[in-house]
């Protein structure tokens, strides 16, 4: 957003859930239109003050991780539900013009049909999925009752530079780079709709620029699913480890639903959004970013 000439405030608590986020803002920190506030969305007064004068709020904060939520359900709910309620309340009090709420494909749970459209039943299989569904419902209620303009985007398996180290693509790449077998939970037949971060960013900006879509939710996914075994094999091939490494399979989790695949026609029609980065291109770009890292040092 700095590239558009906008004034940007980043509000982040830099949680220990994953390290290194500070490096992501090195390039922006010297820009006079950039402001960084170390704060928690659970600190309502501080959040409301930080939001003062803002036209658009991108609500990307939250406690991520399906696996993490299995061990920490109360924390996941507190951050994702109460934290979202704080964001919406602060936006309402500050008369913010637009709020874009980051939701998740995890709200759907085990699919009844594929591809998954926006009216697909929601039956989350993890505390994380439940928390994102409740947060999305709060966003819809605030739009309907209070006139707060909120659009929710259901992100499907976002990956790319600066992604979380616990995510599957990052974990596989790190293992392969170290000469280790990528570890797959389950039999590897489950699949995900991997969506490159630049496509997600474009959709998020378009949602902020939208008109007449308050309270709406959109699937933001590439629209094609890839099995986890195929993902591991693609990375092994791209990283030159064919014949040297093969996936290792371990027991899966009950919270791990079998497939995701986004029906993204609604976003194409109403947001004018189209994904552009296929998986092979995205994996190569991701691997290139890991070799240098945000600070110019070797990450993998």
C-alpha positions as CSV (number, residue, x, y, z in Angstrom):
1,X,0.0,0.0,0.0
2,X,2.9,2.4,0.5
3,X,3.5,2.1,-3.2
4,X,0.1,3.8,-3.8
5,X,1.1,6.8,-1.7
6,X,-1.1,5.8,1.2
7,X,-0.1,6.3,4.8
8,X,0.2,2.9,6.4
9,X,0.1,1.9,10.1
10,X,1.1,-1.6,11.0
11,X,-0.2,-2.9,14.3
12,X,1.4,-6.1,15.5
13,X,2.3,-7.8,18.7
14,X,5.2,-9.8,17.2
15,X,4.1,-12.9,18.9
16,X,6.6,-15.8,19.5
17,X,4.3,-18.1,17.5
18,X,6.8,-17.6,14.7
19,X,10.0,-15.6,14.7
20,X,11.4,-13.2,12.1
21,X,8.4,-11.0,11.3
22,X,10.4,-7.9,12.2
23,X,12.6,-8.5,9.1
24,X,9.5,-8.3,6.9
25,X,9.2,-4.6,7.4
26,X,12.8,-3.6,7.0
27,X,12.2,-2.1,3.6
28,X,9.2,0.0,4.8
29,X,10.6,1.2,8.1
30,X,12.4,4.2,6.6
31,X,9.4,5.4,4.7
32,X,7.9,8.6,6.2
33,X,4.4,7.4,5.5
34,X,5.0,4.2,7.5
35,X,4.1,3.8,11.2
36,X,4.7,0.7,13.3
37,X,2.9,0.1,16.6
38,X,3.7,-2.8,18.8
39,X,0.3,-3.7,20.1
40,X,-2.2,-6.5,20.7
41,X,-5.8,-6.5,19.2
42,X,-6.9,-7.6,22.7
43,X,-5.8,-4.1,24.0
44,X,-8.9,-2.3,22.9
45,X,-8.1,1.3,23.9
46,X,-4.6,1.0,22.2
47,X,-6.1,-0.5,19.1
48,X,-8.8,2.1,18.9
49,X,-6.2,4.9,19.2
50,X,-4.0,3.3,16.5
51,X,-6.9,3.1,14.2
52,X,-7.9,6.8,14.5
53,X,-8.0,8.6,11.2
54,X,-7.8,5.4,9.1
55,X,-10.0,4.9,6.0
56,X,-9.3,1.2,5.5
57,X,-8.4,-1.5,8.0
58,X,-7.0,-4.8,6.8
59,X,-7.7,-7.3,9.6
60,X,-5.0,-9.9,9.1
61,X,-4.2,-10.4,12.8
62,X,-5.0,-13.6,14.5
63,X,-3.8,-16.8,16.1
64,X,-3.0,-19.0,13.1
65,X,-2.5,-22.7,12.9
66,X,-4.9,-25.6,12.9
67,X,-2.4,-27.8,14.8
68,X,-1.7,-25.1,17.3
69,X,-5.4,-24.7,18.0
70,X,-5.7,-28.3,19.0
71,X,-3.4,-27.7,21.9
72,X,-4.4,-24.1,22.6
73,X,-8.2,-23.8,21.9
74,X,-8.9,-21.1,24.5
75,X,-6.1,-18.8,23.2
76,X,-7.1,-19.4,19.6
77,X,-10.7,-18.4,20.5
78,X,-9.7,-15.4,22.5
79,X,-7.5,-13.9,19.9
80,X,-9.6,-14.7,16.8
81,X,-13.0,-14.1,18.2
82,X,-12.6,-11.5,20.9
83,X,-9.8,-9.9,18.9
84,X,-11.9,-9.6,15.8
85,X,-14.8,-8.2,17.9
86,X,-12.3,-5.5,19.1
87,X,-11.2,-4.7,15.6
88,X,-14.8,-4.3,14.4
89,X,-15.7,-2.2,17.5
90,X,-12.8,0.1,17.0
91,X,-13.5,0.5,13.3
92,X,-17.1,1.3,14.1
93,X,-16.1,3.9,16.7
94,X,-13.6,5.5,14.4
95,X,-16.0,5.5,11.4
96,X,-13.6,3.5,9.3
97,X,-14.8,3.3,5.7
98,X,-13.7,-0.2,4.9
99,X,-12.7,-3.3,6.8
100,X,-11.3,-6.4,5.1
101,X,-11.5,-9.4,7.4
102,X,-9.2,-12.3,6.8
103,X,-11.2,-15.5,7.1
104,X,-10.2,-19.1,6.1
105,X,-11.1,-22.1,4.1
106,X,-10.9,-24.0,7.5
107,X,-14.5,-22.8,8.2
108,X,-15.8,-25.4,5.8
109,X,-14.3,-28.6,7.3
110,X,-14.9,-31.8,5.4
111,X,-16.3,-30.9,2.0
112,X,-19.7,-32.1,0.9
113,X,-18.8,-31.3,-2.7
114,X,-15.9,-29.8,-4.7
115,X,-15.2,-27.2,-5.7
116,X,-16.4,-25.4,-2.5
117,X,-18.5,-22.3,-3.2
118,X,-19.6,-19.6,-0.7
119,X,-22.9,-21.3,0.2
120,X,-21.2,-24.6,1.0
121,X,-22.1,-25.8,4.6
122,X,-19.7,-24.8,7.3
123,X,-18.7,-27.5,9.6
124,X,-15.2,-26.7,10.9
125,X,-13.1,-29.6,12.3
126,X,-10.7,-27.6,14.5
127,X,-10.9,-24.9,17.1
128,X,-9.1,-22.7,14.6
129,X,-11.8,-23.2,12.0
130,X,-14.6,-22.5,14.6
131,X,-12.9,-19.3,15.7
132,X,-12.6,-18.0,12.1
133,X,-16.2,-18.9,11.4
134,X,-17.4,-17.0,14.5
135,X,-15.2,-14.0,13.5
136,X,-16.7,-14.0,10.0
137,X,-20.2,-14.1,11.5
138,X,-19.4,-11.1,13.7
139,X,-18.2,-9.2,10.6
140,X,-21.5,-9.9,8.9
141,X,-23.5,-8.8,11.9
142,X,-21.6,-5.6,12.2
143,X,-22.3,-4.8,8.6
144,X,-26.0,-5.5,8.9
145,X,-26.7,-3.9,12.3
146,X,-24.2,-1.1,12.6
147,X,-23.5,-0.2,9.0
148,X,-19.7,-1.0,9.3
149,X,-18.5,-1.9,5.8
150,X,-16.8,-5.3,6.2
151,X,-15.9,-7.8,3.5
152,X,-14.6,-11.2,4.5
153,X,-12.1,-13.2,2.4
154,X,-11.8,-16.9,2.9
155,X,-8.1,-17.5,2.1
156,X,-7.2,-21.0,0.7
157,X,-3.7,-22.3,1.7
158,X,-1.7,-19.1,1.2
159,X,2.0,-19.5,0.5
160,X,4.9,-17.4,-0.7
161,X,7.7,-15.2,0.6
162,X,7.6,-14.2,4.2
163,X,5.1,-17.1,5.0
164,X,5.0,-18.9,8.3
165,X,7.8,-21.4,8.9
166,X,5.3,-24.0,10.2
167,X,3.4,-24.1,6.9
168,X,3.7,-27.3,4.8
169,X,5.6,-25.8,1.8
170,X,8.1,-24.1,4.1
171,X,8.6,-27.2,6.2
172,X,9.1,-29.4,3.1
173,X,11.5,-27.0,1.5
174,X,13.6,-26.7,4.7
175,X,13.8,-30.5,5.1
176,X,14.8,-31.1,1.4
177,X,17.4,-28.3,1.6
178,X,18.9,-30.1,4.6
179,X,18.9,-33.5,2.8
180,X,16.1,-34.8,4.9
181,X,12.9,-36.5,3.8
182,X,9.8,-34.2,3.9
183,X,7.4,-35.6,6.5
184,X,3.7,-36.0,5.5
185,X,1.0,-36.4,8.1
186,X,-1.4,-39.0,6.8
187,X,-1.3,-41.0,3.6
188,X,-0.6,-37.9,1.4
189,X,-3.8,-38.2,-0.6
190,X,-5.4,-35.2,1.1
191,X,-5.2,-32.1,-1.1
192,X,-5.2,-28.3,-0.8
193,X,-5.8,-25.4,-3.1
194,X,-2.5,-23.6,-2.8
195,X,-2.8,-19.9,-3.5
196,X,0.2,-17.6,-4.0
197,X,0.5,-14.6,-1.8
198,X,0.6,-11.9,-4.6
199,X,-2.8,-13.2,-5.8
200,X,-4.2,-13.0,-2.3
201,X,-2.8,-9.4,-1.9
202,X,-4.5,-8.4,-5.1
203,X,-7.9,-9.8,-3.9
204,X,-7.5,-8.1,-0.5
205,X,-6.9,-4.7,-2.1
206,X,-9.8,-5.1,-4.5
207,X,-12.1,-5.9,-1.5
208,X,-11.0,-2.7,0.1
209,X,-11.9,-0.8,-3.0
210,X,-15.3,-2.5,-3.5
211,X,-18.7,-0.9,-3.4
212,X,-22.0,-2.4,-2.3
213,X,-20.5,-5.6,-0.9
214,X,-20.8,-5.0,2.8
215,X,-21.3,-8.2,4.8
216,X,-20.3,-10.4,1.8
217,X,-17.8,-13.3,2.0
218,X,-15.6,-14.5,-0.9
219,X,-13.5,-17.6,-1.5
220,X,-9.9,-16.5,-2.4
221,X,-8.2,-19.6,-3.9
222,X,-6.4,-20.5,-7.1
223,X,-9.2,-23.0,-8.0
224,X,-7.1,-26.2,-8.3
225,X,-6.2,-28.8,-5.7
226,X,-2.9,-30.6,-5.3
227,X,-2.3,-33.7,-3.1
228,X,0.3,-33.3,-0.4
229,X,2.3,-36.2,-1.9
230,X,2.3,-34.4,-5.3
231,X,3.4,-31.2,-3.5
232,X,6.4,-32.9,-1.9
233,X,7.4,-34.6,-5.1
234,X,7.2,-31.3,-7.0
235,X,9.5,-29.6,-4.5
236,X,11.9,-32.6,-4.6
237,X,12.0,-32.2,-8.3
238,X,12.5,-28.4,-8.4
239,X,15.2,-28.6,-5.7
240,X,17.1,-31.3,-7.6
241,X,16.6,-34.1,-5.1
242,X,14.9,-36.7,-7.4
243,X,16.3,-40.1,-6.6
244,X,17.9,-38.9,-3.4
245,X,14.8,-38.2,-1.2
246,X,11.2,-39.4,-1.0
247,X,8.4,-38.4,1.4
248,X,8.1,-40.0,4.8
249,X,4.5,-40.7,6.1
250,X,3.4,-40.4,9.7
251,X,0.0,-40.6,11.4
252,X,-2.3,-37.8,10.6
253,X,-4.7,-35.7,12.7
254,X,-8.4,-36.0,13.2
255,X,-8.7,-32.3,12.5
256,X,-7.2,-32.6,9.1
257,X,-10.0,-32.5,6.5
258,X,-9.4,-34.3,3.3
259,X,-9.6,-31.6,0.5
260,X,-10.0,-28.0,-0.3
261,X,-10.7,-26.5,-3.7
262,X,-12.1,-23.0,-4.2
263,X,-14.9,-22.1,-6.4
264,X,-13.8,-18.6,-7.0
265,X,-16.3,-17.4,-9.5
266,X,-18.0,-15.0,-7.1
267,X,-14.7,-13.2,-6.4
268,X,-14.1,-13.1,-10.2
269,X,-17.5,-11.6,-10.9
270,X,-18.0,-9.1,-8.0
271,X,-14.4,-8.2,-7.1
272,X,-13.0,-8.4,-10.6
273,X,-10.2,-10.6,-9.3
274,X,-8.4,-13.3,-11.1
275,X,-5.5,-15.5,-9.8
276,X,-2.4,-15.6,-12.0
277,X,0.4,-17.6,-10.3
278,X,0.3,-21.3,-10.8
279,X,1.9,-23.7,-8.3
280,X,5.2,-24.4,-10.1
281,X,5.8,-20.7,-10.7
282,X,4.8,-19.9,-7.1
283,X,7.1,-22.6,-5.7
284,X,10.1,-21.4,-7.7
285,X,9.4,-17.8,-6.5
286,X,9.1,-19.0,-2.9
287,X,12.3,-21.0,-3.1
288,X,14.2,-18.0,-4.6
289,X,13.0,-15.8,-1.7
290,X,14.2,-18.4,0.9
291,X,17.7,-18.5,-0.6
292,X,18.2,-14.8,0.1
293,X,15.6,-14.0,2.8
294,X,14.4,-10.5,3.6
295,X,17.8,-9.4,5.0
296,X,19.8,-10.8,2.1
297,X,21.1,-13.8,4.1
298,X,20.7,-17.5,3.4
299,X,17.5,-18.9,5.0
300,X,17.5,-22.4,3.6
